[in-house]
Amino acid sequence: MDHNHVHYILSVTKSAVISKKKKTMEESRSYRRERKQAKKKKTGRGSGSGFGSIQMEMRRLRVLIPGGRRLNQPDLLLSKTTDYVVHLELRIRFLKTLLSKLIV
């Protein structure tokens, strides 16, 4: 591979990493802003046991689940969450199996 090609690939990769970090920072800023606004509004009765706390948990799920930010309907978000949990469990099982094969 040509030196220029390697340089180009490294610069593209570096810019992709930087843009991903920027996006993550912006998402975390918006998440903190939403959280701050939710605290100010404080809907529901009692100590956080109302509808506002459910909305807060849904926001947290949207941040954690890949593609969750686009989902506004709770049933779709919960369905996507269960699929993601199953995916993670299968991934863990696969990695454990792979590790056990490497150790033996």
N, CA, C and O atoms as a GROMACS GRO file, in nm:
protein
  416
    1MET      N    1   0.083  -0.117   0.000
    1MET     CA    2   0.000   0.000   0.000
    1MET      C    3   0.088   0.124   0.000
    1MET      O    4   0.189   0.130   0.071
    2ASP      N    5   0.051   0.219  -0.078
    2ASP     CA    6   0.123   0.345  -0.092
    2ASP      C    7   0.118   0.425   0.039
    2ASP      O    8   0.020   0.419   0.113
    3HIS      N    9   0.225   0.499   0.066
    3HIS     CA   10   0.233   0.581   0.188
    3HIS      C   11   0.119   0.683   0.193
    3HIS      O   12   0.065   0.709   0.300
    4ASN      N   13   0.084   0.740   0.078
    4ASN     CA   14  -0.026   0.837   0.073
    4ASN      C   15  -0.160   0.772   0.109
    4ASN      O   16  -0.244   0.833   0.175
    5HIS      N   17  -0.178   0.649   0.065
    5HIS     CA   18  -0.302   0.577   0.097
    5HIS      C   19  -0.314   0.554   0.248
    5HIS      O   20  -0.421   0.572   0.306
    6VAL      N   21  -0.204   0.515   0.308
    6VAL     CA   22  -0.204   0.491   0.453
    6VAL      C   23  -0.234   0.620   0.526
    6VAL      O   24  -0.313   0.622   0.621
    7HIS      N   25  -0.171   0.729   0.481
    7HIS     CA   26  -0.195   0.860   0.542
    7HIS      C   27  -0.343   0.899   0.530
    7HIS      O   28  -0.403   0.949   0.625
    8TYR      N   29  -0.399   0.876   0.412
    8TYR     CA   30  -0.539   0.910   0.388
    8TYR      C   31  -0.631   0.828   0.480
    8TYR      O   32  -0.723   0.883   0.540
    9ILE      N   33  -0.607   0.698   0.489
    9ILE     CA   34  -0.689   0.611   0.572
    9ILE      C   35  -0.681   0.653   0.718
    9ILE      O   36  -0.782   0.657   0.788
   10LEU      N   37  -0.560   0.685   0.764
   10LEU     CA   38  -0.544   0.730   0.903
   10LEU      C   39  -0.617   0.861   0.928
   10LEU      O   40  -0.678   0.877   1.034
   11SER      N   41  -0.612   0.954   0.834
   11SER     CA   42  -0.679   1.083   0.854
   11SER      C   43  -0.831   1.065   0.854
   11SER      O   44  -0.900   1.130   0.932
   12VAL      N   45  -0.882   0.979   0.767
   12VAL     CA   46  -1.026   0.954   0.763
   12VAL      C   47  -1.071   0.887   0.893
   12VAL      O   48  -1.175   0.923   0.949
   13THR      N   49  -0.994   0.790   0.940
   13THR     CA   50  -1.026   0.721   1.064
   13THR      C   51  -1.023   0.818   1.181
   13THR      O   52  -1.112   0.816   1.266
   14LYS      N   53  -0.920   0.902   1.184
   14LYS     CA   54  -0.908   1.000   1.293
   14LYS      C   55  -1.025   1.096   1.292
   14LYS      O   56  -1.080   1.126   1.398
   15SER      N   57  -1.065   1.145   1.175
   15SER     CA   58  -1.178   1.238   1.168
   15SER      C   59  -1.308   1.169   1.208
   15SER      O   60  -1.395   1.232   1.268
   16ALA      N   61  -1.322   1.041   1.175
   16ALA     CA   62  -1.442   0.967   1.215
   16ALA      C   63  -1.448   0.951   1.366
   16ALA      O   64  -1.554   0.964   1.426
   17VAL      N   65  -1.334   0.924   1.427
   17VAL     CA   66  -1.329   0.910   1.573
   17VAL      C   67  -1.361   1.043   1.640
   17VAL      O   68  -1.435   1.047   1.738
   18ILE      N   69  -1.306   1.152   1.588
   18ILE     CA   70  -1.331   1.284   1.645
   18ILE      C   71  -1.478   1.320   1.632
   18ILE      O   72  -1.538   1.370   1.727
   19SER      N   73  -1.539   1.294   1.515
   19SER     CA   74  -1.680   1.327   1.499
   19SER      C   75  -1.768   1.241   1.589
   19SER      O   76  -1.871   1.288   1.637
   20LYS      N   77  -1.729   1.116   1.613
   20LYS     CA   78  -1.804   1.028   1.704
   20LYS      C   79  -1.797   1.082   1.846
   20LYS      O   80  -1.897   1.082   1.918
   21LYS      N   81  -1.677   1.129   1.887
   21LYS     CA   82  -1.662   1.186   2.021
   21LYS      C   83  -1.745   1.312   2.035
   21LYS      O   84  -1.810   1.333   2.138
   22LYS      N   85  -1.745   1.397   1.931
   22LYS     CA   86  -1.826   1.519   1.935
   22LYS      C   87  -1.974   1.485   1.949
   22LYS      O   88  -2.045   1.546   2.028
   23LYS      N   89  -2.019   1.387   1.872
   23LYS     CA   90  -2.159   1.347   1.877
   23LYS      C   91  -2.196   1.296   2.016
   23LYS      O   92  -2.302   1.328   2.068
   24THR      N   93  -2.108   1.216   2.075
   24THR     CA   94  -2.132   1.163   2.209
   24THR      C   95  -2.139   1.276   2.310
   24THR      O   96  -2.225   1.275   2.399
   25MET      N   97  -2.049   1.374   2.297
   25MET     CA   98  -2.052   1.488   2.389
   25MET      C   99  -2.181   1.567   2.374
   25MET      O  100  -2.241   1.608   2.473
   26GLU      N  101  -2.224   1.590   2.249
   26GLU     CA  102  -2.348   1.664   2.227
   26GLU      C  103  -2.467   1.589   2.283
   26GLU      O  104  -2.557   1.648   2.342
   27GLU      N  105  -2.467   1.456   2.264
   27GLU     CA  106  -2.577   1.376   2.318
   27GLU      C  107  -2.580   1.383   2.470
   27GLU      O  108  -2.687   1.394   2.530
   28SER      N  109  -2.463   1.378   2.532
   28SER     CA  110  -2.460   1.383   2.677
   28SER      C  111  -2.502   1.520   2.727
   28SER      O  112  -2.566   1.532   2.832
   29ARG      N  113  -2.466   1.626   2.652
   29ARG     CA  114  -2.510   1.760   2.690
   29ARG      C  115  -2.661   1.770   2.681
   29ARG      O  116  -2.726   1.823   2.771
   30SER      N  117  -2.718   1.720   2.571
   30SER     CA  118  -2.863   1.727   2.555
   30SER      C  119  -2.933   1.642   2.660
   30SER      O  120  -3.040   1.678   2.708
   31TYR      N  121  -2.873   1.529   2.694
   31TYR     CA  122  -2.932   1.444   2.798
   31TYR      C  123  -2.932   1.517   2.932
   31TYR      O  124  -3.032   1.515   3.004
   32ARG      N  125  -2.820   1.582   2.964
   32ARG     CA  126  -2.814   1.657   3.090
   32ARG      C  127  -2.915   1.772   3.090
   32ARG      O  128  -2.979   1.799   3.191
   33ARG      N  129  -2.929   1.839   2.975
   33ARG     CA  130  -3.025   1.948   2.964
   33ARG      C  131  -3.167   1.898   2.985
   33ARG      O  132  -3.246   1.960   3.056
   34GLU      N  133  -3.200   1.784   2.922
   34GLU     CA  134  -3.334   1.726   2.939
   34GLU      C  135  -3.358   1.688   3.084
   34GLU      O  136  -3.467   1.709   3.138
   35ARG      N  137  -3.255   1.632   3.146
   35ARG     CA  138  -3.267   1.591   3.285
   35ARG      C  139  -3.291   1.711   3.376
   35ARG      O  140  -3.373   1.707   3.467
   36LYS      N  141  -3.218   1.820   3.349
   36LYS     CA  142  -3.234   1.941   3.427
   36LYS      C  143  -3.374   1.997   3.410
   36LYS      O  144  -3.436   2.041   3.507
   37GLN      N  145  -3.426   1.996   3.286
   37GLN     CA  146  -3.560   2.046   3.261
   37GLN      C  147  -3.665   1.958   3.328
   37GLN      O  148  -3.765   2.008   3.378
   38ALA      N  149  -3.643   1.828   3.328
   38ALA     CA  150  -3.738   1.736   3.392
   38ALA      C  151  -3.743   1.760   3.542
   38ALA      O  152  -3.850   1.751   3.603
   39LYS      N  153  -3.628   1.791   3.602
   39LYS     CA  154  -3.626   1.821   3.745
   39LYS      C  155  -3.702   1.948   3.776
   39LYS      O  156  -3.770   1.957   3.878
   40LYS      N  157  -3.691   2.048   3.687
   40LYS     CA  158  -3.760   2.175   3.708
   40LYS      C  159  -3.911   2.156   3.698
   40LYS      O  160  -3.986   2.212   3.778
   41LYS      N  161  -3.956   2.077   3.599
   41LYS     CA  162  -4.100   2.059   3.578
   41LYS      C  163  -4.163   1.977   3.690
   41LYS      O  164  -4.270   2.011   3.741
   42LYS      N  165  -4.097   1.869   3.728
   42LYS     CA  166  -4.139   1.780   3.837
   42LYS      C  167  -4.289   1.754   3.835
   42LYS      O  168  -4.364   1.805   3.919
   43THR      N  169  -4.331   1.674   3.739
   43THR     CA  170  -4.471   1.635   3.733
   43THR      C  171  -4.493   1.512   3.819
   43THR      O  172  -4.398   1.443   3.854
   44GLY      N  173  -4.616   1.486   3.853
   44GLY     CA  174  -4.648   1.369   3.935
   44GLY      C  175  -4.669   1.406   4.080
   44GLY      O  176  -4.650   1.520   4.120
   45ARG      N  177  -4.708   1.306   4.158
   45ARG     CA  178  -4.736   1.329   4.299
   45ARG      C  179  -4.633   1.256   4.384
   45ARG      O  180  -4.582   1.151   4.344
   46GLY      N  181  -4.606   1.309   4.497
   46GLY     CA  182  -4.515   1.241   4.589
   46GLY      C  183  -4.370   1.259   4.549
   46GLY      O  184  -4.334   1.354   4.479
   47SER      N  185  -4.289   1.167   4.593
   47SER     CA  186  -4.144   1.180   4.572
   47SER      C  187  -4.100   1.107   4.445
   47SER      O  188  -4.042   0.999   4.453
   48GLY      N  189  -4.129   1.166   4.329
   48GLY     CA  190  -4.080   1.111   4.203
   48GLY      C  191  -4.147   0.982   4.159
   48GLY      O  192  -4.089   0.906   4.081
   49SER      N  193  -4.266   0.954   4.206
   49SER     CA  194  -4.330   0.828   4.169
   49SER      C  195  -4.433   0.848   4.059
   49SER      O  196  -4.512   0.757   4.032
   50GLY      N  197  -4.434   0.963   3.994
   50GLY     CA  198  -4.536   0.992   3.895
   50GLY      C  199  -4.490   0.970   3.754
   50GLY      O  200  -4.392   0.900   3.728
   51PHE      N  201  -4.565   1.031   3.664
   51PHE     CA  202  -4.541   1.016   3.521
   51PHE      C  203  -4.405   1.072   3.481
   51PHE      O  204  -4.343   1.020   3.388
   52GLY      N  205  -4.359   1.177   3.549
   52GLY     CA  206  -4.230   1.237   3.517
   52GLY      C  207  -4.114   1.141   3.533
   52GLY      O  208  -4.020   1.142   3.454
   53SER      N  209  -4.121   1.057   3.636
   53SER     CA  210  -4.011   0.962   3.656
   53SER      C  211  -4.011   0.853   3.548
   53SER      O  212  -3.905   0.803   3.510
   54ILE      N  213  -4.129   0.818   3.500
   54ILE     CA  214  -4.137   0.720   3.391
   54ILE      C  215  -4.075   0.780   3.265
   54ILE      O  216  -4.001   0.712   3.193
   55GLN      N  217  -4.106   0.906   3.239
   55GLN     CA  218  -4.047   0.972   3.123
   55GLN      C  219  -3.895   0.977   3.134
   55GLN      O  220  -3.824   0.960   3.035
   56MET      N  221  -3.846   1.001   3.254
   56MET     CA  222  -3.702   1.007   3.276
   56MET      C  223  -3.637   0.871   3.246
   56MET      O  224  -3.531   0.864   3.184
   57GLU      N  225  -3.702   0.765   3.291
   57GLU     CA  226  -3.648   0.630   3.263
   57GLU      C  227  -3.652   0.600   3.114
   57GLU      O  228  -3.561   0.535   3.062
   58MET      N  229  -3.755   0.646   3.045
   58MET     CA  230  -3.763   0.625   2.901
   58MET      C  231  -3.649   0.701   2.830
   58MET      O  232  -3.591   0.651   2.734
   59ARG      N  233  -3.619   0.820   2.878
   59ARG     CA  234  -3.507   0.896   2.820
   59ARG      C  235  -3.376   0.821   2.840
   59ARG      O  236  -3.292   0.814   2.750
   60ARG      N  237  -3.359   0.765   2.959
   60ARG     CA  238  -3.236   0.690   2.986
   60ARG      C  239  -3.224   0.570   2.892
   60ARG      O  240  -3.116   0.541   2.841
   61LEU      N  241  -3.336   0.501   2.870
   61LEU     CA  242  -3.335   0.388   2.778
   61LEU      C  243  -3.299   0.433   2.638
   61LEU      O  244  -3.222   0.366   2.569
   62ARG      N  245  -3.356   0.545   2.594
   62ARG     CA  246  -3.326   0.595   2.460
   62ARG      C  247  -3.178   0.619   2.441
   62ARG      O  248  -3.125   0.597   2.332
   63VAL      N  249  -3.110   0.664   2.546
   63VAL     CA  250  -2.967   0.690   2.537
   63VAL      C  251  -2.888   0.559   2.532
   63VAL      O  252  -2.789   0.550   2.460
   64LEU      N  253  -2.931   0.459   2.608
   64LEU     CA  254  -2.856   0.334   2.618
   64LEU      C  255  -2.873   0.241   2.499
   64LEU      O  256  -2.778   0.174   2.459
   65ILE      N  257  -2.992   0.236   2.443
   65ILE     CA  258  -3.023   0.140   2.337
   65ILE      C  259  -2.984   0.197   2.201
   65ILE      O  260  -3.022   0.310   2.169
   66PRO      N  261  -2.907   0.123   2.121
   66PRO     CA  262  -2.872   0.172   1.987
   66PRO      C  263  -2.997   0.195   1.903
   66PRO      O  264  -3.082   0.107   1.891
   67GLY      N  265  -3.008   0.314   1.846
   67GLY     CA  266  -3.124   0.350   1.765
   67GLY      C  267  -3.244   0.392   1.849
   67GLY      O  268  -3.352   0.416   1.795
   68GLY      N  269  -3.226   0.400   1.979
   68GLY     CA  270  -3.339   0.434   2.067
   68GLY      C  271  -3.382   0.578   2.061
   68GLY      O  272  -3.497   0.609   2.093
   69ARG      N  273  -3.293   0.667   2.020
   69ARG     CA  274  -3.327   0.809   2.015
   69ARG      C  275  -3.439   0.837   1.915
   69ARG      O  276  -3.513   0.935   1.929
   70ARG      N  277  -3.450   0.753   1.814
   70ARG     CA  278  -3.553   0.775   1.713
   70ARG      C  279  -3.689   0.722   1.756
   70ARG      O  280  -3.791   0.756   1.695
   71LEU      N  281  -3.693   0.641   1.860
   71LEU     CA  282  -3.818   0.578   1.901
   71LEU      C  283  -3.891   0.663   2.003
   71LEU      O  284  -3.841   0.687   2.113
   72ASN      N  285  -4.010   0.709   1.967
   72ASN     CA  286  -4.090   0.790   2.057
   72ASN      C  287  -4.203   0.711   2.122
   72ASN      O  288  -4.261   0.756   2.221
   73GLN      N  289  -4.233   0.595   2.067
   73GLN     CA  290  -4.341   0.514   2.123
   73GLN      C  291  -4.283   0.417   2.226
   73GLN      O  292  -4.190   0.343   2.196
   74PRO      N  293  -4.339   0.417   2.348
   74PRO     CA  294  -4.284   0.332   2.455
   74PRO      C  295  -4.284   0.183   2.421
   74PRO      O  296  -4.189   0.113   2.456
   75ASP      N  297  -4.386   0.133   2.353
   75ASP     CA  298  -4.390  -0.010   2.322
   75ASP      C  299  -4.278  -0.049   2.227
   75ASP      O  300  -4.219  -0.156   2.241
   76LEU      N  301  -4.248   0.036   2.129
   76LEU     CA  302  -4.138   0.007   2.037
   76LEU      C  303  -4.004   0.014   2.108
   76LEU      O  304  -3.915  -0.067   2.082
   77LEU      N  305  -3.990   0.112   2.197
   77LEU     CA  306  -3.865   0.125   2.272
   77LEU      C  307  -3.842   0.004   2.362
   77LEU      O  308  -3.730  -0.046   2.370
   78LEU      N  309  -3.946  -0.043   2.428
   78LEU     CA  310  -3.932  -0.161   2.514
   78LEU      C  311  -3.903  -0.287   2.433
   78LEU      O  312  -3.825  -0.372   2.475
   79SER      N  313  -3.965  -0.298   2.317
   79SER     CA  314  -3.938  -0.411   2.229
   79SER      C  315  -3.793  -0.410   2.183
   79SER      O  316  -3.726  -0.513   2.184
   80LYS      N  317  -3.744  -0.292   2.143
   80LYS     CA  318  -3.605  -0.278   2.101
   80LYS      C  319  -3.510  -0.309   2.217
   80LYS      O  320  -3.402  -0.365   2.197
   81THR      N  321  -3.551  -0.270   2.338
   81THR     CA  322  -3.468  -0.297   2.456
   81THR      C  323  -3.455  -0.446   2.481
   81THR      O  324  -3.345  -0.495   2.507
   82THR      N  325  -3.567  -0.519   2.474
   82THR     CA  326  -3.560  -0.664   2.497
   82THR      C  327  -3.475  -0.731   2.390
   82THR      O  328  -3.398  -0.823   2.420
   83ASP      N  329  -3.488  -0.687   2.264
   83ASP     CA  330  -3.405  -0.742   2.158
   83ASP      C  331  -3.257  -0.717   2.185
   83ASP      O  332  -3.173  -0.805   2.163
   84TYR      N  333  -3.226  -0.599   2.233
   84TYR     CA  334  -3.086  -0.564   2.261
   84TYR      C  335  -3.031  -0.645   2.378
   84TYR      O  336  -2.915  -0.687   2.374
   85VAL      N  337  -3.112  -0.669   2.479
   85VAL     CA  338  -3.068  -0.749   2.593
   85VAL      C  339  -3.040  -0.893   2.548
   85VAL      O  340  -2.940  -0.952   2.588
   86VAL      N  341  -3.127  -0.948   2.465
   86VAL     CA  342  -3.105  -1.084   2.413
   86VAL      C  343  -2.976  -1.087   2.330
   86VAL      O  344  -2.897  -1.180   2.340
   87HIS      N  345  -2.956  -0.983   2.248
   87HIS     CA  346  -2.834  -0.974   2.166
   87HIS      C  347  -2.710  -0.973   2.256
   87HIS      O  348  -2.614  -1.044   2.228
   88LEU      N  349  -2.713  -0.895   2.363
   88LEU     CA  350  -2.598  -0.889   2.454
   88LEU      C  351  -2.574  -1.023   2.524
   88LEU      O  352  -2.460  -1.065   2.541
   89GLU      N  353  -2.682  -1.089   2.563
   89GLU     CA  354  -2.667  -1.220   2.628
   89GLU      C  355  -2.603  -1.321   2.533
   89GLU      O  356  -2.515  -1.398   2.573
   90LEU      N  357  -2.648  -1.321   2.408
   90LEU     CA  358  -2.589  -1.412   2.310
   90LEU      C  359  -2.441  -1.379   2.285
   90LEU      O  360  -2.358  -1.468   2.268
   91ARG      N  361  -2.411  -1.252   2.283
   91ARG     CA  362  -2.273  -1.209   2.263
   91ARG      C  363  -2.184  -1.256   2.378
   91ARG      O  364  -2.071  -1.301   2.355
   92ILE      N  365  -2.234  -1.244   2.500
   92ILE     CA  366  -2.159  -1.290   2.617
   92ILE      C  367  -2.137  -1.440   2.610
   92ILE      O  368  -2.027  -1.489   2.636
   93ARG      N  369  -2.242  -1.514   2.574
   93ARG     CA  370  -2.230  -1.659   2.564
   93ARG      C  371  -2.127  -1.698   2.459
   93ARG      O  372  -2.046  -1.788   2.480
   94PHE      N  373  -2.130  -1.628   2.345
   94PHE     CA  374  -2.033  -1.655   2.238
   94PHE      C  375  -1.890  -1.628   2.285
   94PHE      O  376  -1.800  -1.709   2.263
   95LEU      N  377  -1.870  -1.513   2.350
   95LEU     CA  378  -1.734  -1.478   2.396
   95LEU      C  379  -1.683  -1.575   2.502
   95LEU      O  380  -1.565  -1.608   2.505
   96LYS      N  381  -1.774  -1.621   2.592
   96LYS     CA  382  -1.733  -1.719   2.691
   96LYS      C  383  -1.690  -1.850   2.625
   96LYS      O  384  -1.590  -1.910   2.664
   97THR      N  385  -1.766  -1.892   2.525
   97THR     CA  386  -1.732  -2.015   2.453
   97THR      C  387  -1.598  -1.998   2.381
   97THR      O  388  -1.513  -2.087   2.385
   98LEU      N  389  -1.581  -1.887   2.317
   98LEU     CA  390  -1.456  -1.860   2.247
   98LEU      C  391  -1.339  -1.858   2.343
   98LEU      O  392  -1.233  -1.913   2.312
   99LEU      N  393  -1.356  -1.798   2.457
   99LEU     CA  394  -1.250  -1.791   2.558
   99LEU      C  395  -1.216  -1.930   2.611
   99LEU      O  396  -1.099  -1.963   2.630
  100SER      N  397  -1.319  -2.011   2.635
  100SER     CA  398  -1.294  -2.147   2.686
  100SER      C  399  -1.218  -2.231   2.582
  100SER      O  400  -1.137  -2.316   2.620
  101LYS      N  401  -1.242  -2.210   2.455
  101LYS     CA  402  -1.171  -2.282   2.349
  101LYS      C  403  -1.025  -2.238   2.341
  101LYS      O  404  -0.937  -2.319   2.312
  102LEU      N  405  -1.002  -2.110   2.366
  102LEU     CA  406  -0.864  -2.059   2.359
  102LEU      C  407  -0.781  -2.104   2.478
  102LEU      O  408  -0.661  -2.127   2.465
  103ILE      N  409  -0.844  -2.117   2.594
  103ILE     CA  410  -0.771  -2.155   2.716
  103ILE      C  411  -0.731  -2.301   2.712
  103ILE      O  412  -0.622  -2.335   2.759
  104VAL      N  413  -0.815  -2.388   2.659
  104VAL     CA  414  -0.788  -2.533   2.656
  104VAL      C  415  -0.683  -2.568   2.559
  104VAL      O  416  -0.649  -2.685   2.544
   0.00000   0.00000   0.00000
